[in-house]
Amino acid sequence: MSLLLHQIVLRQAERSPSSKALGCKDQWFDYQTVSRQIRSVAAGLQKLGLMQHERVAIYLPKTPEAVFSYFGATAAGGVMVPVNPVLKPPQVFHILKDCNVRVLMTNKARYQQLEAEIHQCHDLMQVILVDGGLADEDPVNNPLSDSAFIHRQSASPMNWANFLKPCAWWEPVSSIDADMAAILYTSGSTGKPKGVVLSHRNMVTGASSVAQYLGNTPEDRLLCVLPFSFDYGFSQLTTAFLVGASCYLLEYLLPRDVIKTVEKQQITGLGLVPPLWVQIADLPWPQGAGDSLRYFTNTGGAMPTATLAVLRQRFRYAKPYLMYGLTEAFRSCFLPPEQIDLRPGSMGKAIPNADVMVINELGEICGSHEPGELVHRGALVSMGYWNDPERTAERFRPAPCAIPGIPGKELAVWSGDIVRKDDDGYIYFVGRRDDMIKTSGYRVSPTEVEEVVYSSGLVAEVAAIGVPHFRLGQAIVLVVVSSDSSEIDEPSLIRHCQQCLPAYMVPIRVIQQTTLARNPNGKIDRKPLLEAYRRLFQDEEASVL
């Protein structure tokens, strides 16, 4: 039987009510308590008059109240919209207005940043503050009828405790797994963030697929470090809850916080993105601090080989799982631990419940070692972009391999990522269509250059970019960060690249910065770097002309 998103928690509460489900700071909640809180949130939203498929935004750090709200929103028949807590008011308002949010869950500090302009959000009818109300008169003391909710704008913030008062029983909504469950906003390569619409089926199937190949059990304890607005960050919750495991919430501050928490909470599963893994690998771990880890995972970009080697030595009992995915289709591929040494640099093969193909520009399946676009089909393909048919049509197109005798065309996600397959069907990343560097007539993947730079051991972080150049078309430039604020040895770094790369791939300039810009999901953001250094060689061009 298909499950709805919130039902994975409610089901576990029936099976193992006293088992630990959610931890934060020094407090733990069992499945029965988490289930009761989710039902209370759902009842409160229904009392306010939330209609089926209406959006509920959660603009909070990683707290228990945030988790209760995510699942409570779908239990009420609504659609949850996780908002990254690091976003500033302009980005938050874009999200609230773009998907017509009706209820906003937040805290006092964040609401105070939004309050002056909150009237812009004409569809927003109620704000719930998890740490108390700001107004002298709490709306719950003058309860709104359902019809009043529909017509009232800019309602005063409601106190969380009053919102959860047992004013109504939760009424399960008649939803199906094809209904909307969430809208996740992804930065994309151009323009404002776009909302990826995910169904209950997408999210539950994704949790099942990942839990299957990771071998998750009720004994696992996962550490939630990544933001819940990031698809893989949220999946730490769903993969754990699906099998009756537990999650510990960590509001990430410093890399050392991760080390301390892994040891103190005896974490068994840890998933991060490459920039965080680079920082983690660079720090000393107390003897035995990572021995509880059964596995660690990487997503959101290629794991540097040197970093992976350090982590494998440090986590002596843990198996590494290297993953590839995109918000539009959750996970697509993973490389099993036993294949890492045999196939260095590979993204692996399709995860359970997914089919991935490599397609050339003629729409044909590529042969071995032939570069083409990765196309993903199956139950994890999302519903498209919210209220954006043009961009949806660009990314969600008919699958290239139609099933004979079946009317209609199945939609697939065309990722925009260029990959190739080896003779055994294992996939290797080549580059993004919009990140590829065209220099001296060659197409160069910045990831391949960055991998070599990391192996030098001379930098902590690096981004390779293609900058307009009068002779080369584009010149390869490295923007780097040192590990200890010292000056990078540029000649040594260039010599290392010359030793490891063909001449056309060797960078011609190294620029040192104190930090590299990141998008809300923690990935290095190339766009501001390209803008900053676009005219880097303009004076040289003028002198030649």
C-alpha positions in Angstrom: 0.0 0.0 0.0 1.3 3.5 -0.9 2.1 5.8 2.0 1.7 9.5 2.4 4.6 11.5 3.7 3.3 12.0 7.3 2.1 8.4 7.5 5.7 7.1 7.7 5.9 8.7 11.1 2.4 7.7 12.2 3.0 4.1 11.2 6.2 3.9 13.2 4.4 5.4 16.3 2.0 2.4 16.1 4.8 -0.1 15.7 7.3 1.2 18.2 5.8 4.1 20.2 8.6 4.3 22.8 11.5 4.2 20.4 13.6 7.3 20.0 12.8 9.3 16.9 14.1 12.8 17.2 16.9 14.4 19.2 17.9 18.0 19.7 20.3 19.4 22.2 19.7 17.4 25.4 16.2 16.4 24.6 14.8 13.2 22.8 11.3 12.6 21.5 10.0 9.1 21.0 7.8 8.2 18.0 4.6 8.4 20.1 5.4 12.0 21.1 6.5 13.0 17.6 3.2 11.5 16.2 1.1 13.4 18.7 2.9 16.7 17.9 2.3 16.2 14.2 -1.4 15.5 14.7 -1.6 18.7 16.9 0.0 20.8 14.2 -2.4 19.3 11.6 -5.4 20.0 13.8 -4.3 23.5 14.4 -3.9 24.2 10.7 -7.3 22.7 9.9 -8.8 24.8 12.6 -7.3 27.9 11.0 -9.1 26.9 7.8 -6.2 25.6 5.7 -7.5 24.0 2.5 -6.1 21.0 0.7 -3.0 21.7 -1.4 -2.5 25.2 0.2 1.1 26.0 1.1 2.6 26.2 4.6 6.1 27.7 4.8 8.5 26.7 7.6 11.2 29.3 8.1 13.1 27.9 11.0 16.4 26.4 12.0 16.7 22.7 12.6 14.4 22.4 15.6 11.8 19.8 16.7 9.0 22.4 16.0 10.2 22.6 12.4 10.0 18.8 12.0 6.5 18.7 13.5 5.5 21.4 11.1 6.8 19.7 8.0 4.8 16.6 8.6 1.9 18.4 10.2 1.4 20.4 7.1 1.0 17.4 4.9 -1.2 15.7 7.5 -3.5 18.6 7.3 -3.7 18.2 3.5 -1.4 21.1 2.8 1.9 21.4 1.1 5.1 22.1 3.1 7.6 24.6 1.9 10.9 24.5 3.8 12.6 27.8 3.7 16.4 27.8 4.3 16.9 29.6 7.6 20.0 31.5 6.3 17.9 33.3 3.6 17.4 37.0 4.0 14.0 38.8 3.7 14.1 39.4 -0.1 14.6 35.7 -0.9 12.0 34.7 1.7 9.5 37.1 0.3 10.1 35.7 -3.2 9.3 32.2 -2.0 6.2 33.3 0.1 4.8 35.2 -2.9 5.9 32.8 -5.6 3.9 29.8 -4.2 1.1 31.8 -2.5 2.0 30.7 1.0 -1.1 30.8 3.4 0.6 30.0 6.7 4.1 30.8 7.9 5.8 29.0 10.7 8.8 31.0 12.1 10.3 32.5 15.2 10.4 36.0 16.7 13.8 36.9 15.5 13.1 36.0 11.8 9.6 37.5 12.0 11.0 40.8 13.1 13.1 40.9 10.0 10.0 40.3 7.8 7.4 42.3 9.7 7.8 45.7 8.0 7.2 44.2 4.5 5.0 41.1 5.4 2.0 42.9 4.0 3.5 42.3 0.5 2.4 38.6 0.8 -1.3 39.0 0.0 -2.1 35.3 0.3 -0.5 35.0 3.7 -3.2 34.7 6.3 -1.5 33.6 9.5 2.0 33.6 11.1 2.8 31.1 13.8 5.7 31.9 16.2 7.2 28.8 17.7 8.8 30.9 20.5 5.8 33.1 21.5 3.7 35.9 20.1 4.6 39.5 19.6 1.2 41.1 19.6 -0.5 42.2 22.8 -3.6 40.2 21.8 -3.0 36.7 20.6 -5.4 35.7 17.8 -6.3 32.5 19.5 -8.0 34.5 22.3 -10.4 35.8 19.6 -10.7 32.6 17.5 -11.2 33.2 13.8 -13.9 31.2 12.1 -12.8 29.3 9.0 -14.4 31.8 6.7 -12.7 34.7 8.5 -9.4 33.0 7.9 -10.1 32.9 4.2 -10.8 36.6 4.0 -8.4 38.0 6.5 -4.9 39.3 5.5 -1.9 40.1 7.7 -3.2 38.4 10.8 -1.3 39.0 14.0 1.3 36.4 14.9 -0.1 33.5 16.8 1.6 31.9 19.8 2.8 28.3 19.2 1.5 27.0 22.5 -2.0 28.5 21.8 -1.9 27.2 18.3 -1.4 23.7 19.6 -4.2 23.9 22.2 -6.5 20.9 21.8 -9.2 23.0 20.0 -10.0 20.3 17.4 -9.4 16.7 16.5 -7.2 16.1 13.5 -9.3 15.0 10.5 -7.3 12.9 8.1 -7.6 14.3 4.6 -8.5 12.1 1.6 -5.1 12.4 -0.2 -3.4 10.1 -2.6 0.3 9.5 -3.3 0.2 11.5 -6.5 -0.8 14.7 -4.6 1.6 17.5 -3.8 3.6 17.1 -0.6 6.3 19.7 -0.8 7.8 22.5 -2.8 11.6 22.8 -2.5 13.3 25.9 -3.9 16.5 25.4 -5.8 18.8 28.1 -6.9 19.5 26.9 -10.4 22.1 28.5 -12.7 20.1 31.7 -13.7 17.3 33.8 -12.4 15.5 33.6 -9.1 15.0 30.3 -7.3 12.4 28.0 -8.7 10.1 25.7 -6.7 10.4 22.0 -7.5 7.0 20.3 -6.7 7.3 16.9 -5.1 4.5 14.4 -4.6 4.1 12.1 -1.6 5.1 9.3 -3.9 8.3 11.1 -4.9 9.4 11.6 -1.2 8.4 8.2 0.2 9.8 6.3 -2.7 13.0 8.3 -2.4 13.3 7.4 1.3 12.7 3.8 0.5 15.3 3.7 -2.2 18.0 5.3 -0.2 17.2 3.3 3.0 17.4 0.1 0.9 20.9 0.5 -0.5 22.3 2.1 2.8 20.8 -0.8 4.7 19.1 1.4 7.3 17.7 -0.3 10.4 15.9 0.9 13.6 19.4 0.8 15.3 20.7 3.6 13.1 21.1 7.2 14.3 21.5 9.8 11.6 22.9 13.3 12.1 21.0 16.1 10.4 23.5 18.7 9.4 22.3 19.8 5.9 19.4 22.3 5.7 15.9 20.7 5.3 15.3 22.9 2.3 17.9 20.8 0.6 16.4 17.6 -0.7 19.1 15.4 0.7 19.0 17.2 4.0 15.3 16.4 4.3 15.8 12.8 3.3 17.8 12.3 6.5 14.5 12.5 8.3 12.5 10.4 5.9 15.0 7.6 5.5 15.3 7.3 9.3 11.5 7.5 10.0 10.7 5.0 7.3 12.6 2.3 9.1 12.1 3.4 12.7 15.6 4.8 13.1 16.4 8.1 14.9 17.7 11.5 13.9 19.6 14.1 15.8 19.3 17.7 14.8 22.4 19.8 14.6 22.3 23.5 13.7 25.7 23.6 12.1 28.1 26.3 13.3 31.6 25.0 13.0 33.1 21.8 11.6 34.2 20.9 15.2 30.5 20.8 16.2 30.0 17.8 13.8 33.0 16.0 15.3 31.7 16.5 18.9 28.1 15.4 18.0 29.2 12.3 16.1 31.1 11.2 19.2 28.6 12.2 21.9 25.5 10.9 20.1 27.1 7.8 18.7 26.0 8.7 15.2 25.9 5.8 12.7 25.1 7.7 9.4 26.5 11.0 8.3 25.7 12.8 5.0 27.4 16.0 3.9 28.3 18.0 0.8 32.0 18.2 -0.5 32.8 21.7 1.0 31.9 20.4 4.5 33.8 17.1 3.9 36.9 19.0 3.0 36.7 21.0 6.2 36.0 17.9 8.3 38.9 16.0 6.8 41.2 18.9 7.6 40.5 18.7 11.3 42.0 16.4 13.9 39.5 13.9 15.3 39.9 12.5 18.8 41.0 8.8 18.8 37.9 6.7 18.2 35.5 9.7 17.7 34.2 8.3 14.4 34.1 4.7 15.3 30.3 4.7 15.7 29.9 5.5 12.0 28.5 2.7 9.9 28.5 4.7 6.7 29.1 8.2 5.4 27.7 9.7 2.2 28.5 12.5 -0.2 26.2 14.4 -2.5 26.0 17.9 -4.2 29.3 17.5 -6.1 32.3 15.3 -6.6 34.2 14.2 -3.5 37.9 15.1 -3.9 39.9 11.9 -4.0 42.4 13.2 -1.4 39.6 14.1 1.0 37.9 10.7 0.5 41.2 8.9 1.3 41.6 10.8 4.6 38.0 10.0 5.6 38.3 6.3 4.8 41.4 6.2 7.1 39.7 8.1 9.8 36.3 6.3 9.8 37.8 2.8 10.0 34.4 1.0 10.4 32.4 3.1 8.0 31.5 2.4 4.4 31.5 5.4 2.0 28.6 5.9 -0.4 29.1 8.4 -3.1 25.8 9.8 -4.5 24.6 11.9 -7.3 21.2 13.6 -7.5 19.2 16.6 -8.4 16.2 18.2 -6.7 14.0 17.5 -9.7 14.5 13.7 -9.3 16.0 13.3 -5.8 18.8 10.7 -6.1 19.8 9.2 -9.4 23.0 7.2 -8.9 25.2 5.8 -6.2 28.6 4.1 -6.2 28.7 1.1 -3.8 31.6 1.1 -1.4 33.2 -2.1 -2.9 33.4 -0.3 -6.3 35.3 2.9 -5.1 38.8 1.5 -5.6 37.8 -0.3 -8.8 36.1 2.8 -10.5 37.6 6.0 -9.1 35.6 9.0 -10.1 32.5 7.1 -11.0 29.0 8.2 -9.9 27.9 4.6 -10.0 24.6 3.2 -11.3 21.0 4.0 -10.9 19.5 3.7 -7.4 16.5 1.4 -6.8 13.3 2.6 -8.4 15.1 4.8 -11.0 16.3 4.4 -14.5 19.1 6.6 -15.8 20.2 6.9 -19.4 22.9 8.8 -21.3 21.5 10.5 -24.4 23.3 12.3 -27.2 22.1 15.4 -29.1 20.2 13.2 -31.6 18.1 11.8 -28.8 19.8 8.4 -29.0 21.3 6.3 -26.2 25.1 6.8 -26.2 27.6 4.1 -26.6 30.3 3.3 -24.0 32.5 6.3 -23.3 30.4 8.6 -25.5 29.5 11.8 -23.6 25.8 12.7 -23.4 23.1 14.1 -21.1 22.0 12.2 -18.1 18.2 11.6 -18.3 16.3 10.2 -15.3 13.0 8.4 -15.4 10.9 6.6 -12.8 8.9 7.2 -9.6 11.3 9.8 -8.4 10.7 12.3 -11.2 9.1 15.3 -9.6 5.9 17.1 -10.8 7.7 20.1 -12.3 8.4 23.7 -11.3 5.7 25.6 -9.5 3.7 27.9 -11.7 6.5 27.9 -14.4 5.3 25.9 -17.4 8.1 27.3 -19.6 11.0 26.1 -17.5 9.1 22.9 -16.7 8.8 22.1 -20.4 12.6 22.7 -20.8 13.6 20.3 -18.1 10.8 17.8 -18.0 10.5 16.2 -21.5 9.3 12.9 -22.9 11.6 9.9 -22.0 13.7 9.0 -25.1 12.7 5.3 -24.9 8.9 5.0 -25.3 7.2 1.7 -24.2 5.6 0.0 -27.2 1.9 -0.2 -27.1 1.5 2.3 -24.3 -0.4 5.5 -25.3 1.1 8.8 -24.2 4.6 9.7 -23.3 6.3 9.3 -19.9 8.1 12.4 -18.7 11.7 12.3 -17.7 14.1 14.8 -16.2 16.8 16.0 -18.6 19.4 16.9 -16.0 21.7 19.2 -18.1 24.7 17.2 -16.7 27.1 15.7 -19.2 28.2 12.2 -18.3 29.5 9.0 -19.9 29.2 5.3 -19.2 32.0 2.7 -19.1 31.8 -0.7 -20.6 30.1 -2.0 -17.5 27.5 0.7 -17.3 29.0 2.8 -14.5 28.5 6.5 -15.0 31.2 9.2 -14.8 30.5 13.0 -14.5 32.0 15.1 -17.3 30.4 18.5 -16.5 27.5 20.8 -16.6 26.3 22.3 -19.8 26.4 25.8 -18.3 29.7 25.2 -16.4 31.7 23.6 -19.2 34.8 25.7 -20.1 35.6 26.0 -23.9 39.3 26.7 -24.2 41.6 26.3 -27.2 38.8 24.4 -29.0 38.4 21.9 -26.2 35.6 21.5 -23.8 36.9 21.2 -20.2 35.1 20.1 -17.1 35.9 22.4 -14.1 35.4 19.4 -11.8 38.3 17.6 -13.5 40.6 20.5 -13.0 39.5 21.0 -9.4 40.2 17.3 -8.6 43.8 17.8 -9.6 44.2 21.0 -7.6 42.8 19.3 -4.5 45.3 16.5 -4.9 48.2 19.0 -4.6 47.4 19.5 -0.9 48.1 23.2 -1.4 44.5 24.6 -1.1 41.5 24.1 1.2 38.9 25.0 -1.5 39.0 25.7 -5.2 36.6 26.7 -8.0 37.8 26.5 -11.6 36.1 29.0 -13.9 36.3 29.9 -17.6 37.0 33.6 -18.1 36.7 35.3 -21.6 40.2 35.4 -23.2 41.2 37.0 -26.5 43.4 34.1 -27.6 41.9 31.0 -26.0 38.2 31.7 -26.1 38.1 31.1 -22.4 41.0 30.9 -20.0 41.0 28.6 -17.0 41.3 30.5 -13.8 41.5 29.1 -10.3 39.9 30.9 -7.3 41.3 29.3 -4.2 41.2 29.5 -0.4 44.1 28.4 1.8 43.7 26.2 4.8 45.5 28.5 7.2 45.1 32.0 5.7 48.7 31.9 4.4 49.6 32.9 0.8 49.1 30.2 -1.8 52.3 29.0 -3.5 51.0 29.8 -7.1 54.1 28.6 -9.0 54.0 25.2 -7.2 50.3 24.9 -7.8 50.7 25.6 -11.5 53.6 23.1 -11.8 51.5 20.4 -10.1 48.7 21.1 -12.7 51.3 20.9 -15.5 52.4 17.6 -14.2 48.9 16.1 -14.0 47.0 17.8 -16.9 47.3 18.2 -20.6 48.5 21.7 -21.6 45.1 23.0 -22.6 43.7 22.2 -19.2 46.4 24.0 -17.2 45.1 27.2 -15.4 46.8 30.4 -16.4 46.0 32.4 -13.3 45.4 31.7 -9.6 43.4 34.2 -7.5 43.3 33.8 -3.8 40.3 34.8 -1.6 39.5 34.4 2.0 36.2 32.5 1.3 34.2 31.2 -1.7 30.5 32.2 -2.1 28.0 29.5 -1.5 24.4 29.0 -2.5 21.8 28.3 0.2 22.5 24.6 0.1 26.1 25.0 0.8 27.6 24.3 -2.6 30.2 26.6 -4.1 28.5 29.3 -6.2 30.4 29.9 -9.5 28.1 32.7 -10.7 29.5 35.6 -8.6 33.0 34.4 -9.3 32.3 34.5 -13.1 30.9 38.0 -12.7 33.8 39.3 -10.6 36.5 38.1 -13.0 34.8 38.3 -16.3 37.0 41.2 -17.4 40.2 39.8 -15.9 42.1 39.8 -19.2 40.5 42.9 -20.8 43.7 45.0 -20.4 45.9 42.3 -21.9 43.6 42.1 -24.9 43.7 45.9 -25.3 47.5 46.0 -25.3 47.7 43.3 -28.0 45.2 45.1 -30.2 
